[in-house]
Amino acid sequence: MQVHKYDVVIVGAGGAGMRAAIESGQRARTAVLTKLYPTRSHTGAAQGGMCAALANVEEDNWEWHTFDTVKGGDYIVDQDAAEVMAKEAIDAVLDLEKMGLPFNRTPEGKIDQRRFGGHTRDHGKAPVRRACYAADRTGHMILQTLYQNCVKHNVEFYNEFYVLDMLMVEEDATREDGTPYKQKRVAGVVSLELATGEIHIFQAKSVVFATGGAGKVFKTTSNAHTLTGDGMAIAYRHGIPLEDMEFIQFHPTGLAGLGILLSEAARGEGGILRNADGERFMERYAPTIKDLAPRDIVARSMANEVREGRGAGPNKDYVLLDLTHLEPEHIDAKLPDITEFARTYLGVEPYTEPVPVFPTCHYVMGGIPTDIEANVLQDNETTIPGLYAAGEVACVSVHGANRLGTNSLLDINVFGRRAGIYAAEYAKDADFVELPDNGEAFLENQIESLRSAEGTEKVGALRAELQEVMDADMQVFRSEDTIRRAIDKIDNLRERYKNVAVQDKGKRYNLDLLEGLELGYLLDIAEAMSVAALHRPESRGGHFREDFPDRDDDKWMVHSMLYRDETAETEGVKGIRFDTKDVTMTRYEPMERKY
């Protein structure tokens, strides 16, 4: 058994992980563990931009940005976190510029900015240009820039090391009011080296989770195959709560039938959504900012057009994104990638034909709860010393019930930076937590039992069934009946998962085995999403209950907190305890969400 010791271990090498590594690597001995090569991380798929109130093109300020974030998140955003993000956005963009990121420029040489959904001036009065961008490859440029700077600062990478477990201990502690409790402490992580099949323990004073989202719970998704909820599920299995898991964002413009993303930048540059009749239908749903309304509103509007029979195509199951009124030179300059996607995957020429689109699972607003310093919470009152999280795996909560476009690339830079700084500062004065005896035994047993299993169920078949039921029953529209149907199916799949077998019995690059382990994470996350959705009898942001179509601020202006607890039962599901956490309010009171 190989044991490595570092001051800080960062799990994940996407935008949040590498932004943390740049800060931590200059302050403490840091290792980054990643299940794939860093520049293959899913941050590279982000297209449209990163927002900041630079006011390079139009008047703007961080308070308007904060308001748009809070309103866009349907007022369940923690406003202290939103203020931090909006204030630090300007420096976050300028930091990337200084690192070498090639942003698009205005004729005067400033960073150019364009419109994006939900970005407004004067607290909602009109659209504003706030998104800083590098054509429609912004995430790719950010990822390359961060990786180059990690290399510059001699950050140590362990590529293709798959973190499958966390090592934690519990210590007796007393709260300020004299109440005794068990304080969790992190000692390190356990990983599988893909090239050899060997298990490695990484002991650390601080651990940062930056493992990304869980979009592969759904069949139709813009997410990479690697986004299987690993970090969320590992934390959940160790008794750490998951916050706001019912809030899932469906991006309006995925290529119909495929889910491959067409950036909101297409609408920011003037693209128009039309139904089969050629009508610009968003004028009916959001008369002020139309096609640039927040994503949850646009996605539901599109789905409603299809449900009411105004969908396009032979099966009337999608709507159309119309770019044909834009100059081809403008399209090529500002939207080169997404137009190529339309040509490659659908055989559609965007110069002359509208592109078939339909909502695709894009982002999980919930995740591991943290405070604004990226400390992970073990309950509503207590943080876990030395454990941090940032990016989509975390819920700080700056996105609330619906993330505004371009706030994700901002989130990973602002809170990734904070996680790296605070993790390194903690490690300066902290001691290593003693590793638990045989801490790797659980993972070894899990791997060997799966590798040697002789069951009749196949991983791919179970995963496909899970994704299909989540697409059918937990997507844009939900009700008690559909959610319970999803929960029943997940329970059935859990039982069948016990009888699963993998065909590859080897150790080196055993992706069959890894997909089997990932399926366990997906089942955990799908169950958490469904139980949280059933337990919130209201509609808010990305969570729309047809049986409870109104927002209920009197009862549900709270965050959902789900815990793994074998003694508990929630909504008929054993092993889950439900709690709530207050939303942090500063200056913006909830109001009707009109656009």
RAVENFEN-V633000 format. One record per residue. N is the residue number from 1. RES is the residue in three letters. PHI is phi in whole degrees, 0 to 359 (* if undefined). Layout:
BEGIN
N:RES:PHI
N:RES:PHI
END
This chain:
BEGIN
1:MET:*
2:GLN:271
3:VAL:243
4:HIS:249
5:LYS:239
6:TYR:224
7:ASP:293
8:VAL:230
9:VAL:243
10:ILE:251
11:VAL:258
12:GLY:115
13:ALA:236
14:GLY:275
15:GLY:300
16:ALA:294
17:GLY:295
18:MET:285
19:ARG:294
20:ALA:295
21:ALA:294
22:ILE:299
23:GLU:285
24:SER:294
25:GLY:296
26:GLN:272
27:ARG:240
28:ALA:205
29:ARG:289
30:THR:234
31:ALA:237
32:VAL:246
33:LEU:254
34:THR:218
35:LYS:283
36:LEU:211
37:TYR:298
38:PRO:309
39:THR:283
40:ARG:264
41:SER:296
42:HIS:289
43:THR:307
44:GLY:296
45:ALA:272
46:ALA:293
47:GLN:248
48:GLY:284
49:GLY:161
50:MET:226
51:CYS:269
52:ALA:196
53:ALA:278
54:LEU:289
55:ALA:60
56:ASN:283
57:VAL:246
58:GLU:221
59:GLU:301
60:ASP:199
61:ASN:205
62:TRP:294
63:GLU:292
64:TRP:297
65:HIS:297
66:THR:300
67:PHE:300
68:ASP:298
69:THR:294
70:VAL:291
71:LYS:294
72:GLY:300
73:GLY:279
74:ASP:57
75:TYR:69
76:ILE:259
77:VAL:287
78:ASP:283
79:GLN:289
80:ASP:296
81:ALA:291
82:ALA:296
83:GLU:295
84:VAL:302
85:MET:296
86:ALA:292
87:LYS:294
88:GLU:276
89:ALA:300
90:ILE:298
91:ASP:295
92:ALA:296
93:VAL:292
94:LEU:294
95:ASP:300
96:LEU:295
97:GLU:300
98:LYS:293
99:MET:286
100:GLY:116
101:LEU:288
102:PRO:275
103:PHE:294
104:ASN:297
105:ARG:238
106:THR:281
107:PRO:303
108:GLU:276
109:GLY:94
110:LYS:280
111:ILE:296
112:ASP:283
113:GLN:221
114:ARG:224
115:ARG:285
116:PHE:211
117:GLY:301
118:GLY:83
119:HIS:271
120:THR:225
121:ARG:257
122:ASP:51
123:HIS:57
124:GLY:100
125:LYS:281
126:ALA:197
127:PRO:295
128:VAL:222
129:ARG:269
130:ARG:234
131:ALA:276
132:CYS:276
133:TYR:210
134:ALA:235
135:ALA:50
136:ASP:245
137:ARG:232
138:THR:298
139:GLY:298
140:HIS:299
141:MET:294
142:ILE:297
143:LEU:298
144:GLN:295
145:THR:297
146:LEU:295
147:TYR:296
148:GLN:301
149:ASN:283
150:CYS:296
151:VAL:298
152:LYS:302
153:HIS:266
154:ASN:59
155:VAL:292
156:GLU:272
157:PHE:254
158:TYR:246
159:ASN:280
160:GLU:60
161:PHE:250
162:TYR:266
163:VAL:284
164:LEU:242
165:ASP:201
166:MET:240
167:LEU:261
168:MET:227
169:VAL:232
170:GLU:239
171:GLU:235
172:ASP:292
173:ALA:214
174:THR:228
175:ARG:284
176:GLU:299
177:ASP:274
178:GLY:92
179:THR:282
180:PRO:284
181:TYR:203
182:LYS:261
183:GLN:274
184:LYS:282
185:ARG:226
186:VAL:265
187:ALA:250
188:GLY:158
189:VAL:224
190:VAL:243
191:SER:228
192:LEU:250
193:GLU:280
194:LEU:296
195:ALA:293
196:THR:242
197:GLY:79
198:GLU:274
199:ILE:264
200:HIS:236
201:ILE:257
202:PHE:246
203:GLN:275
204:ALA:211
205:LYS:284
206:SER:230
207:VAL:233
208:VAL:245
209:PHE:269
210:ALA:218
211:THR:266
212:GLY:84
213:GLY:264
214:ALA:217
215:GLY:296
216:LYS:286
217:VAL:298
218:PHE:256
219:LYS:284
220:THR:267
221:THR:210
222:SER:275
223:ASN:280
224:ALA:292
225:HIS:297
226:THR:278
227:LEU:273
228:THR:246
229:GLY:73
230:ASP:303
231:GLY:298
232:MET:300
233:ALA:293
234:ILE:298
235:ALA:298
236:TYR:301
237:ARG:291
238:HIS:262
239:GLY:85
240:ILE:277
241:PRO:288
242:LEU:248
243:GLU:253
244:ASP:56
245:MET:286
246:GLU:285
247:PHE:266
248:ILE:238
249:GLN:265
250:PHE:253
251:HIS:291
252:PRO:300
253:THR:249
254:GLY:267
255:LEU:302
256:ALA:304
257:GLY:83
258:LEU:241
259:GLY:87
260:ILE:298
261:LEU:282
262:LEU:249
263:SER:303
264:GLU:300
265:ALA:302
266:ALA:299
267:ARG:282
268:GLY:297
269:GLU:270
270:GLY:118
271:GLY:297
272:ILE:234
273:LEU:273
274:ARG:228
275:ASN:267
276:ALA:298
277:ASP:276
278:GLY:82
279:GLU:284
280:ARG:279
281:PHE:289
282:MET:294
283:GLU:297
284:ARG:279
285:TYR:266
286:ALA:218
287:PRO:297
288:THR:280
289:ILE:246
290:LYS:50
291:ASP:293
292:LEU:256
293:ALA:292
294:PRO:305
295:ARG:298
296:ASP:297
297:ILE:292
298:VAL:295
299:ALA:298
300:ARG:293
301:SER:297
302:MET:297
303:ALA:298
304:ASN:291
305:GLU:302
306:VAL:292
307:ARG:298
308:GLU:269
309:GLY:90
310:ARG:255
311:GLY:286
312:ALA:261
313:GLY:89
314:PRO:300
315:ASN:257
316:LYS:51
317:ASP:241
318:TYR:206
319:VAL:243
320:LEU:238
321:LEU:260
322:ASP:259
323:LEU:247
324:THR:294
325:HIS:276
326:LEU:270
327:GLU:292
328:PRO:306
329:GLU:295
330:HIS:293
331:ILE:299
332:ASP:295
333:ALA:285
334:LYS:257
335:LEU:225
336:PRO:294
337:ASP:288
338:ILE:290
339:THR:291
340:GLU:293
341:PHE:301
342:ALA:299
343:ARG:292
344:THR:290
345:TYR:266
346:LEU:240
347:GLY:67
348:VAL:253
349:GLU:264
350:PRO:296
351:TYR:300
352:THR:238
353:GLU:230
354:PRO:290
355:VAL:261
356:PRO:293
357:VAL:222
358:PHE:201
359:PRO:304
360:THR:226
361:CYS:301
362:HIS:234
363:TYR:203
364:VAL:259
365:MET:289
366:GLY:277
367:GLY:155
368:ILE:287
369:PRO:290
370:THR:224
371:ASP:265
372:ILE:287
373:GLU:261
374:ALA:73
375:ASN:291
376:VAL:282
377:LEU:268
378:GLN:265
379:ASP:198
380:ASN:295
381:GLU:249
382:THR:237
383:THR:265
384:ILE:258
385:PRO:305
386:GLY:85
387:LEU:247
388:TYR:228
389:ALA:211
390:ALA:206
391:GLY:89
392:GLU:293
393:VAL:293
394:ALA:259
395:CYS:229
396:VAL:269
397:SER:249
398:VAL:266
399:HIS:252
400:GLY:57
401:ALA:266
402:ASN:196
403:ARG:279
404:LEU:288
405:GLY:303
406:THR:78
407:ASN:284
408:SER:286
409:LEU:295
410:LEU:289
411:ASP:305
412:ILE:294
413:ASN:280
414:VAL:290
415:PHE:274
416:GLY:296
417:ARG:301
418:ARG:298
419:ALA:300
420:GLY:296
421:ILE:294
422:TYR:290
423:ALA:295
424:ALA:291
425:GLU:296
426:TYR:297
427:ALA:294
428:LYS:301
429:ASP:252
430:ALA:273
431:ASP:259
432:PHE:295
433:VAL:281
434:GLU:298
435:LEU:293
436:PRO:296
437:ASP:299
438:ASN:51
439:GLY:298
440:GLU:273
441:ALA:298
442:PHE:300
443:LEU:293
444:GLU:301
445:ASN:295
446:GLN:298
447:ILE:294
448:GLU:292
449:SER:293
450:LEU:287
451:ARG:294
452:SER:266
453:ALA:296
454:GLU:244
455:GLY:290
456:THR:255
457:GLU:273
458:LYS:253
459:VAL:302
460:GLY:300
461:ALA:292
462:LEU:294
463:ARG:298
464:ALA:297
465:GLU:294
466:LEU:299
467:GLN:296
468:GLU:293
469:VAL:289
470:MET:292
471:ASP:298
472:ALA:284
473:ASP:242
474:MET:230
475:GLN:267
476:VAL:296
477:PHE:247
478:ARG:223
479:SER:207
480:GLU:303
481:ASP:297
482:THR:291
483:ILE:293
484:ARG:295
485:ARG:297
486:ALA:296
487:ILE:297
488:ASP:298
489:LYS:293
490:ILE:298
491:ASP:299
492:ASN:297
493:LEU:293
494:ARG:299
495:GLU:296
496:ARG:291
497:TYR:298
498:LYS:295
499:ASN:252
500:VAL:275
501:ALA:222
502:VAL:250
503:GLN:281
504:ASP:278
505:LYS:260
506:GLY:278
507:LYS:252
508:ARG:280
509:TYR:45
510:ASN:275
511:LEU:288
512:ASP:299
513:LEU:296
514:LEU:297
515:GLU:295
516:GLY:294
517:LEU:294
518:GLU:298
519:LEU:300
520:GLY:298
521:TYR:296
522:LEU:299
523:LEU:296
524:ASP:299
525:ILE:290
526:ALA:299
527:GLU:295
528:ALA:298
529:MET:301
530:SER:290
531:VAL:295
532:ALA:298
533:ALA:294
534:LEU:291
535:HIS:277
536:ARG:247
537:PRO:276
538:GLU:202
539:SER:244
540:ARG:203
541:GLY:56
542:GLY:287
543:HIS:256
544:PHE:242
545:ARG:262
546:GLU:294
547:ASP:274
548:PHE:222
549:PRO:285
550:ASP:256
551:ARG:283
552:ASP:240
553:ASP:289
554:ASP:295
555:LYS:254
556:TRP:236
557:MET:278
558:VAL:216
559:HIS:274
560:SER:276
561:MET:229
562:LEU:250
563:TYR:239
564:ARG:283
565:ASP:209
566:GLU:296
567:THR:269
568:ALA:255
569:GLU:210
570:THR:228
571:GLU:53
572:GLY:80
573:VAL:258
574:LYS:283
575:GLY:91
576:ILE:232
577:ARG:249
578:PHE:254
579:ASP:218
580:THR:230
581:LYS:224
582:ASP:295
583:VAL:278
584:THR:278
585:MET:253
586:THR:237
587:ARG:233
588:TYR:251
589:GLU:278
590:PRO:301
591:MET:217
592:GLU:297
593:ARG:262
594:LYS:255
595:TYR:228
END
